[in-house]
């Protein structure tokens, strides 16, 4: 057994559990972002405050905590990078500080992907942007990209990284259950709509 796995998971989890969306909106005097829109702490819901700069900062920081977890753990023990990435993703979804109620993980998913396979992160970004431009639904763009990524990784990366993202993509779909229902019902909020 690799004894670095547990410390890498814990380190990644603690880094991933920093709720940047909540911290930034509170620091800006906008109150608790969990009380508007979807009640989520991620960038899409922060955008519903009307502050594009804060939403962009949330997106960047939520992604960077995934990338940082992978790169820092990988620096000390390359084989643990994948576990630190998983930890960061789970930390964002289930932060201990917020009663295990976090975001939906898309930005952190992307950040982990940047750290482990940046070429496929570009594919994610392209798919997300095209879908967002065409349909204006953040959730649909994220879900489409989450289907494409494991397939791309299967051809472009290692089996371990592809398997990690199969698991992470399934979790992204589970976390977007309500969004999927709203998409099917035609009631999902579009990008930029205030909550």
C-alpha positions, 0 to 999 in steps of 0.5 A: 500500500502507498502510505502517501495516499491518505495524507494526499487525500486529506491535504487535497480535501482541506484545500478543496474545502475552502469556500471561495464563493462564500468568502468573496461575496461576504467580503464584498458586503453581498451577504450569504451567496447561499441565500440567492439563486440555487443556494450554491457557493460556486461561480455560476451562483455568485454571478447571480449577485450581478458582480461579474468580477466576483464570479470570475474570481470565484471560478479562478480560485475554485479551479486553482485549489484543484490545480494546486492540490495536484501540483503540490502533492505531485511535487513531493510524491508524483503517484499521490497527485491523483489522490490529492486531486480527488480530495480537492474535488470532494472537499469542494463538494462536501466542505466540513466547514459548511456542514458538508454542503458545498458546490457542484464541483465543476471549477475544481473538476477543471482545476484538477484536470489542468493539473493532471492533463492540461491538454484535455482541460483545453478540450473541456474549456472549448466544449463548455464555451461552445455549449454555453454560447449556443444554449446559455445554460451553465449546467448543460455546458458543464454536463456535456464537457463532463461526458467528453473529458473521460473519453478524451482522457481514455485516448490521450492520458493514463488509464488511472486518470481516465478512471478518476474522471469517470468517477468525478463525472458521475459525481458531477451528474449526481450533483446536477440532478436538480439542474437536469430536472429543470433542463428537461422541464424548461425551467433552468436559469440561463447564464447571467440571470439574477437570482 
